Amino acid sequence: MKYRKLGHSGLMVSELTLGTLTFNGQAGFEKTGNVDVRQARRFIEIALERGVNTVDTADLYSKGGAEETLGEALGGNRQRVILATKARSPMSDDPNDSGATRFHLIKSCENSLKRLKTDHIDLYQIHNWDGVTPVEETLRALEDLVKSGKIRYFGTSNYTGWQMMKTLGCAEVNHLLKPVSQQIYYTPESREAEFELLPMALDQNIGTLIWGPMGEGLLTGTVQRNVKTPATSRQGNGWPEPYVHDMEHAYRVIDVLTEVGKEHNVSTARVCLAWLLTRPGITSLIVGNRTEQHLQDNLAAAELTLSEAQIKRIEQATRPAPRYPYWHRFTSGMDRLDPAEKVFLDEYQQTLEERKDLDRK
């Protein structure tokens, strides 16, 4: 297992993180899994043995149930892990039991501490943007939680690029602590983060944790072209995520991941994770599991080395079409690309050049 620095902090996190969305399985999360305390304890033991040092959860998962299961399962291993959780989501019908307000965040943090059976949270993440609460209020509440010792660091989750820059700018102007990380969705099938979020992270030295790196079951190998998806899997039981705009594209992505998996005699899921670990700006991939077998296979991705040709083949097969204003820079011959975006834009420019070659033929 390798370790990567979390943004502008000095904290080192394992490149794979143990996710807990599957823990408990109640309050609308039954379709994700129902890992109980005994299973969760075993998952933690396996993860620690393989070098994982980070565990991620959220108060939203099973409406606190995942945190409760994790708190029971951690036991004496609490001090061996970087414990991350999230808040901001609606936890009841009370209008004040939601958002990134001082009222809600402090209350949520104290509730999470009780459920997790700990005196501090290592990484506290705002689960989604709050478009009503002033950013300064959120940041001051988080800084107060740091000063009180209840949290060590804080980050964001599911923010857009402009929302993250607004947050960073507010922190800069008011001399407040800045978020050290973002948690976002990014897979070979869904690479939208390369247009704004990942360049922002590279430029601003923000750590990036990836949730759903296998597309919440879409890219594990259970979904295949012309084959009925098993009802026992998340993608076969009606779970509403992820949003897939073009299923034919998704099948092409699955096809290439499966082909590379056969070349290594490993699972589609393992190839998916191994490829994501080669991408710029990625700090850690969060892997959630229903079974011990799935966990062992996912953790083995840290030991899988893809060839340069395989990495390039997957990149070309999964590459999204260039978007405005990026394609305009290419077509108008703009120079002086920012290093944080150039690493991605060079790939998209190849698409335009390949189309030109086809037109000439």
C-alpha positions in Angstrom: 0.0 0.0 0.0 1.3 3.5 -0.9 0.5 6.7 1.0 -0.2 10.1 -0.4 -0.2 13.5 1.2 -3.7 14.9 1.8 -3.7 18.3 0.1 -1.8 21.1 1.8 -1.8 19.2 5.1 1.0 16.9 6.2 -1.4 14.0 6.7 -0.5 10.8 4.8 -3.5 8.7 3.7 -3.5 5.3 2.1 -4.3 5.3 -1.6 -7.3 3.1 -0.9 -9.8 4.1 1.8 -12.3 1.8 3.5 -15.8 3.0 2.7 -18.8 2.3 4.9 -21.9 3.1 2.8 -22.7 -0.6 3.0 -22.6 -0.7 6.9 -25.9 -1.2 8.8 -28.3 -0.9 5.8 -31.5 0.9 7.0 -33.5 4.1 6.4 -33.4 3.8 2.6 -29.9 2.4 2.4 -30.9 -1.3 2.4 -30.0 -1.7 -1.3 -26.4 -0.7 -0.7 -25.7 -3.5 1.8 -26.3 -4.5 5.4 -22.9 -5.1 6.8 -23.3 -5.8 10.6 -20.8 -5.1 13.4 -19.2 -8.5 13.2 -18.6 -8.1 9.4 -17.5 -4.5 9.8 -14.9 -5.5 12.4 -13.5 -8.2 10.0 -13.4 -5.6 7.2 -11.4 -3.2 9.3 -9.0 -6.0 10.3 -8.4 -6.9 6.7 -8.0 -3.3 5.6 -5.5 -2.6 8.4 -3.5 -5.8 7.5 -3.3 -4.6 3.9 -2.0 -1.1 4.9 -5.2 0.9 4.7 -5.1 3.7 7.3 -8.2 5.7 6.4 -11.9 4.9 6.9 -14.7 7.1 5.5 -18.3 7.4 6.6 -21.2 9.9 6.9 -24.0 10.8 9.2 -26.4 10.4 6.2 -25.6 6.7 5.7 -28.4 4.7 7.2 -29.3 8.0 9.0 -26.5 7.5 11.6 -26.6 3.7 11.5 -23.3 3.4 9.5 -21.5 5.5 12.1 -23.0 3.5 14.9 -21.8 0.2 13.3 -18.4 1.7 12.6 -18.0 3.0 16.1 -18.8 -0.4 17.5 -16.5 -2.2 15.1 -13.5 0.0 15.5 -13.0 -0.6 19.2 -9.3 -0.6 20.1 -8.4 0.1 16.4 -9.7 3.7 16.6 -6.2 5.1 17.1 -4.9 3.2 14.1 -7.1 4.9 11.5 -7.7 8.3 10.1 -11.4 8.6 10.7 -13.4 10.7 8.2 -17.1 11.5 8.3 -19.5 14.0 6.6 -22.3 16.3 7.6 -24.8 18.8 6.1 -27.5 16.4 4.8 -31.1 16.6 6.1 -31.3 14.3 9.1 -35.0 14.9 9.8 -37.9 17.0 8.7 -36.8 19.9 10.9 -35.6 22.7 8.6 -32.7 23.4 10.9 -31.6 19.7 10.9 -29.9 20.3 7.6 -27.3 22.5 5.9 -23.8 23.9 6.7 -25.0 26.3 9.4 -23.1 26.7 12.6 -26.2 25.3 14.4 -26.4 22.2 12.3 -22.7 21.4 11.9 -21.8 21.7 15.6 -24.9 19.6 16.5 -24.1 17.0 13.8 -20.4 16.8 14.8 -21.4 16.1 18.5 -23.9 13.5 17.4 -21.3 11.8 15.1 -18.8 11.7 17.9 -21.3 9.9 20.1 -22.2 7.4 17.4 -18.5 6.8 16.5 -17.5 6.4 20.1 -14.6 8.8 19.8 -13.5 12.2 21.1 -12.4 13.5 17.7 -12.9 13.2 14.0 -9.8 13.4 11.9 -11.4 14.6 8.7 -14.8 16.3 8.8 -16.4 16.9 5.4 -19.3 19.1 4.2 -21.3 16.5 2.3 -22.8 18.9 -0.2 -23.0 22.6 -1.0 -25.4 24.8 1.1 -26.6 27.6 -1.2 -28.3 29.4 1.6 -25.8 29.6 4.5 -23.0 32.2 4.1 -19.6 30.5 3.4 -18.0 32.5 6.2 -20.4 31.1 8.7 -19.6 27.5 7.6 -15.9 28.2 7.8 -15.9 29.8 11.2 -18.0 26.9 12.6 -15.4 24.5 11.2 -12.5 26.5 12.5 -14.1 26.5 16.0 -14.5 22.7 15.8 -10.8 22.5 15.0 -9.9 24.8 17.9 -12.1 22.8 20.3 -10.3 19.6 19.3 -13.4 17.9 18.0 -12.1 17.7 14.5 -8.5 17.8 13.1 -9.0 18.8 9.5 -12.0 19.5 7.3 -12.9 19.2 3.6 -15.8 19.3 1.2 -17.7 16.8 -0.9 -19.7 17.1 -4.1 -18.8 20.8 -4.6 -18.5 22.4 -8.1 -15.3 24.1 -9.1 -16.7 27.6 -8.5 -18.2 26.6 -5.1 -14.8 25.3 -4.0 -13.0 28.4 -5.2 -15.6 30.6 -3.4 -14.9 28.7 -0.2 -11.1 28.9 -0.6 -11.4 32.6 -1.5 -13.5 33.4 1.6 -11.0 31.6 3.8 -8.1 33.5 2.3 -9.8 36.9 2.7 -10.9 36.3 6.3 -7.7 34.5 7.3 -9.6 31.3 8.2 -8.5 27.7 7.9 -9.0 26.2 4.4 -10.4 22.8 3.5 -7.6 20.3 2.8 -9.6 18.0 0.6 -12.6 17.4 -1.7 -14.5 14.1 -2.0 -15.9 13.7 -5.5 -17.4 11.2 -8.0 -14.9 10.1 -10.7 -14.8 6.9 -12.7 -13.5 5.8 -16.1 -17.1 6.1 -17.3 -17.6 9.5 -15.7 -14.6 11.8 -16.1 -16.3 15.2 -15.8 -14.1 16.1 -12.8 -11.2 16.5 -15.2 -12.6 19.8 -16.6 -12.7 21.8 -13.4 -12.4 19.9 -10.1 -9.2 18.0 -10.6 -7.3 21.0 -12.2 -8.6 23.1 -9.3 -7.2 20.5 -6.8 -3.8 20.4 -8.5 -3.6 24.2 -8.6 -4.8 24.8 -5.1 -3.1 21.8 -3.5 -6.4 20.2 -2.4 -6.5 16.4 -1.7 -9.0 14.5 -3.7 -10.8 11.4 -2.3 -13.0 9.5 -4.8 -16.3 8.1 -3.8 -17.9 5.4 -6.0 -14.8 4.8 -8.0 -16.3 1.6 -9.6 -19.5 3.5 -10.5 -21.4 2.1 -7.5 -21.3 -1.4 -9.0 -21.5 -0.3 -12.6 -17.9 -1.1 -13.4 -17.3 -4.2 -11.2 -18.0 -6.7 -14.0 -21.6 -7.5 -12.8 -23.0 -5.2 -15.5 -22.2 -6.6 -19.0 -23.6 -6.0 -22.5 -26.5 -8.3 -23.4 -26.5 -10.0 -19.9 -29.1 -9.5 -17.2 -27.6 -7.8 -14.2 -28.0 -10.0 -11.1 -30.7 -8.8 -8.8 -28.4 -9.4 -5.8 -26.1 -6.6 -7.0 -26.7 -2.9 -6.4 -27.1 -2.2 -10.1 -29.6 -5.0 -10.3 -31.8 -4.1 -7.4 -32.9 -0.6 -8.4 -30.4 1.6 -6.6 -30.8 4.9 -8.4 -27.1 5.9 -8.9 -25.0 6.6 -10.8 -26.6 8.7 -13.5 -25.5 7.3 -16.9 -26.1 9.6 -19.8 -24.9 7.2 -22.5 -25.3 3.5 -21.7 -23.5 2.5 -25.0 -20.5 4.5 -23.9 -20.7 2.8 -20.5 -20.7 -0.6 -22.2 -17.6 0.4 -24.2 -15.9 1.3 -20.9 -16.8 -2.0 -19.3 -15.6 -3.9 -22.4 -12.1 -2.4 -22.3 -11.8 -2.8 -18.5 -12.9 -6.4 -18.8 -10.4 -7.0 -21.7 -7.5 -5.7 -19.7 -8.6 -7.7 -16.7 -8.4 -10.9 -18.8 -4.9 -10.0 -19.8 -3.9 -9.9 -16.2 -6.3 -12.6 -15.1 -7.9 -10.2 -12.6 -11.4 -8.8 -12.1 -12.9 -5.8 -14.0 -13.2 -4.0 -10.7 -9.5 -4.4 -9.9 -8.5 -2.9 -13.3 -10.9 0.0 -12.8 -9.3 0.9 -9.5 -5.7 0.4 -10.7 -6.3 2.7 -13.7 -7.8 5.4 -11.5 -4.7 5.3 -9.2 -2.6 6.4 -12.2 -4.7 9.6 -12.8 -3.4 13.0 -11.9 -4.5 14.6 -8.7 -6.0 11.5 -7.1 -5.2 11.0 -3.4 -7.3 8.0 -2.4 -10.1 5.8 -3.7 -12.9 4.9 -1.3 -13.9 1.3 -1.7 -17.2 0.1 -0.2 -17.8 -3.7 0.1 -20.6 -6.1 0.8 -18.4 -9.2 1.3 -14.9 -10.1 2.4 -14.2 -11.4 -1.1 -15.0 -8.1 -2.7 -12.8 -6.3 -0.1 -9.8 -8.5 -0.7 -10.2 -8.1 -4.5 -10.5 -4.3 -4.3 -7.5 -3.9 -2.0 -5.4 -6.0 -4.4 -5.8 -3.2 -6.9 -3.0 -1.4 -5.1 -0.6 -4.1 -6.2 -1.8 -4.3 -9.9 0.5 -2.5 -12.3 -0.9 -1.8 -15.7 1.4 -1.4 -18.7 1.7 2.0 -20.3 -0.1 0.6 -23.4 -3.0 -0.6 -21.2 -3.3 2.7 -19.4 -3.4 4.6 -22.7 -5.9 2.1 -24.2 -8.3 2.6 -21.2 -7.8 6.4 -21.4 -8.6 6.6 -25.1 -11.7 4.4 -24.7 -13.1 6.4 -21.8 -12.1 9.9 -22.9 -15.0 12.4 -22.8 -15.5 14.8 -25.7 -13.8 18.2 -25.2 -16.2 20.9 -23.8 -16.4 24.6 -24.2 -14.3 26.6 -23.5 -11.6 23.9 -23.8 -12.3 23.0 -27.4 -12.2 26.7 -28.3 -8.6 27.0 -27.0 -7.5 24.1 -29.3 -9.4 25.3 -32.4 -8.1 28.9 -32.0 -4.6 27.8 -31.2 -4.3 29.3 -27.8 -1.0 29.0 -25.9 0.0 29.3 -22.3 -2.0 26.5 -20.8 -2.0 26.2 -17.0 0.1 23.2 -15.9 -2.9 22.1 -13.6 -5.2 21.7 -16.6 -2.6 20.9 -19.4 -2.2 17.3 -18.1 -5.9 16.7 -19.0 -6.3 19.0 -21.9 -3.4 17.4 -23.8 -5.6 14.2 -23.9 -8.7 16.0 -25.2 -6.7 17.8 -27.9 -5.7 14.4 -29.2 -9.4 13.8 -29.9 -9.7 16.8 -32.1 -6.4 15.9 -33.9 -7.7 12.4 -34.5 -10.9 13.8 -36.0 -8.9 16.0 -38.3 -6.9 13.0 -39.5 -10.1 11.1 -40.2 -11.5 14.1 -42.2 -8.4 14.3 -44.3 -8.7 10.6 -45.1 
